[in-house]
Structure formats: C-alpha cells, structure tokens
C-alpha cells in the first residue's frame, strides 16, 4: 500500500468510524465504544506506518480536486504535519478510553452523538495535519470548528449553550474575518498557497505589509488563543472533560499553534521574516500572552478555568518560540506541542476524574484529596510539574530547547518571559499539589469516595507515564523535527 493511499485512508477512516458509531449506538453501548476504540487504533497504526518512509526523506503528496486554477484540495506529508497527526491519532485512543469511564461514570446523555462528533473532529484534525496548501487547511480548520460545537454544547442547558456560542462566534469571526482575507492576499501576491520549504513570499511582499499579513494570520487563527482572541477557550470549559481534553491537548488548540508554525515556516519562511522588522511584534504579543494568562490563572479558584488560562499561556510558548526564528527555538516550539499535549491532557483527565468521583471543582475543595484519590493526584502532580518544566518531565525538554534558542538569538525578552512564566506556573500549580497531599480534607471530612471508574484512571496513568517517558525517549521526534528545520540557519 502506497503512502498516498494511506493518506486517503487516514482522512476517510474517522468519518467511516463516525458512521459505524451511529449505527452501533442503536444496538449496544459496548459495541459503540468498541467501534470507537477500533477506529482510533487502526487510524494510529495507519499514521505511524508512514513514519519510517518519512524519516528516509519521502514526501508523498496527492491532489484530490481542483476548485479553480491554482486552488485545489491537496495533501502532503512532511515532518511537522506527521508529528501533529501522530500525536492526535495516538491520544484519540487514550481519550476514548477515558471517555468510557467519564461518560458512564457521570451518566452523561447523548453519548452516541458525543462519540460521533469526536470522530468527525479527529477527521478534520487529520486534514489539517496533512494539508498541502492554505485552502485545504482552511477547509478542514472550519470543519474542526463546526464539529466541536456540538461537543462544547453537549450538556444543552442555557449556560452551556451561551458559552458554546461564544466559542463558535469567536472562532468563526476570526477565521472568516481575518484568516480568510490573509489566505486570499497570499494567493494574490504569491500566485500560490502551497506549503513550501523556505516560504513563498520572499521578494513578493515587503515592509509594513509583511507585519500586517502576519497579524491577519496570527489573530485569524483564533484556535491559537493569542490575546485578545482567547476568550473562546475559557468559555469552552462548560464542555465535558473529555471534550476539554480534545480542545486543549488533542486537536483544537494544537491545530491553532500548528497552523501558525506552519505558516511561518512554509508560507513566510524563517529567513524572510528574520529580515523583516515589521514582523517583530509577534514575539512581544506572544510574550505578553504568556505572562498575562499566567497571572490570570494565578487568580482562579475553579480548577478547569485555571487549566484553561494555563493553556493560553502554554500555547504562546509555541508562538513565541517560533517567532524567535532560530533553529533550536523552532525545535522547541514543535517539541512543546507534544510536551504540552501529554501534560495538559493528564491534568484535564485528573480534573474530570475528581469531578466524577467527588463532584469537586474548586481548589479549596481539593484539600487532602491525594490520600483519597492517590492515582489521580499522582498523575495530576506529574502533569503540573511538566507545565512548570521540572525534570524528569516532558515540559523540561521543550523549555530547554526554547531557552537555548532564545540564547542563540540573544533574545532577552524571550529569556525573561520564560523565567517569569515558569515562576508563575510554579506559583499556581505547586500549592495545589501541596494542598492535595499535605493538607487535611475540607472540614475534616473523611474519605467518602475513591478513584473514578477504571478506564478513566487507566487513561490518566498512561498519559502521566508518557509525560515522564518523553523526557527519556524523545530522540525520534527530535530527529523528525531536525529534518523540518534543515537549512533554517
């Protein structure tokens, strides 16, 4: 089977899985969930089967349909897209396993609809990962937004629906009002929107226009949550925890920072932006978002809202690292996508497990909970330490490369931002860990609950293990990303 055929299968399989989920959901919940897990497993196998050829230099591509001259639906395999697809497909298995424990343990309604739209969202994610040009990426980007709206609004009450409309409104407004004009402008100026190593805009755009076009892309990609287009993310916390994990770790926000990284590398080109002073604002915008979101997180008392603002800050680590425009920082940006995914999905899994087992959502309620839910809080502690960047966790690896890139560029703004934000991360995560393990339970209450259902605990244990494992076994990903930045200088 050729890689071109595998790409088509990867794009189609989650959609076929969604159909299978609808049909099996009418027969048996067990069958429905078996279809979900099987689809996720086969998808992961297909995606990962292309890695050896990619490592050997293969760059398969396929064009499906030409909309008009120069604009077509096309797909191409390259290291950055492969990493995103491999990450999302692999975490779909774990998220599905967790969802079984969470959705059943919480007696959620409309579970078939939940699994169906989750599969459609993964299909959109695969399309974004393998998009060969801006038009294809935009098409799947919008499908991802629309397919996740029913997931965010899953509960169906008035408060949830209002928040889900904020989610949908911000993401559609930014993509249609800013991202689409940026794409059209790029096609007009460059004559193409194909993702090309080194970029396509050199010699075709200069001066303030470069900074303006970059701004349209960055703020048009609302999923990256660079302030001030971040409000959709806290609003989306009304969703069930498996959806929050999808938003923060598997697909949505990762699609945002992936898109910005890909646009900088393959549309603008690192060398081109480095020599254009009008693009320098991006690093300051990202640095501001990192610090500001961390300060807001420090003030939160609701666990999921704290994690939401933490995500906003962590995403801008990726944007800031990409904007440093140095090879080590580019590696750090991509590695941080992986590190954040493992750590943040662990944190959300733990938050959801706490809610299922105890219905606790506020920080003061977590006193002594580590002795009542040791597996869950051990995983939470690992995820939190990774967000801070403490070895031996994945977060240390990515922050090391970002910091090395900042020193490589003598970029003291980035260095200062990393140091201050790390201190802020410690300031809001370490007290939770201390409270959970060393404080007495709230009101002296004894343990009236235990761990969440086994599938949920198993899933968060796996992701916590991945968070530590990545510290020791990251060679293949680093090698893949070294291929990406070859020739960047």
Secondary structure, DSSP 8 states (H G I E B T S, - for coil): --HHHHHHHHHHHHHHHHHHHHHHHTT-HHHHHHHHHHHHHHHHHHHHHTHHHHHTT---EEEEEEEETTEEEEEE--HHHHHHHHHHHHHHHHHHHHHHHHHHHTT-S-HHHHHHHHHHHHHHHHHHHHB-BHHHHHHHHHHHHHHHHHHHTTT-SHHHHHHHHHHHHHHHHHIIIIIHHHHHHHHHHHS--B--TT-S-TTT--THHHHHHHHHHHHH-GGG--TTTTHHHHHGGGS-HHHHHIIIIISHHHHHHHHHHHHIIIII-HHHHHT-GGGTHHHHHHHHHHHHHHHHHHT--BHHHHHHHHHHHHHHHHHHHHHH-SHHHHHHHHHHHHHHHHHHHHHHHHHHHHHHHH---BGGGGTTHHHHSHHHHHHHHHHHHHHHT-SSSHHHHHHHHHHHHHHHTT-HHHHHHHHHHHHHHHHHHHHHHHHHHHS--GGG---------HHHHHHHHHHHHHHHHHHH--HHHHHHHHHHTTT--
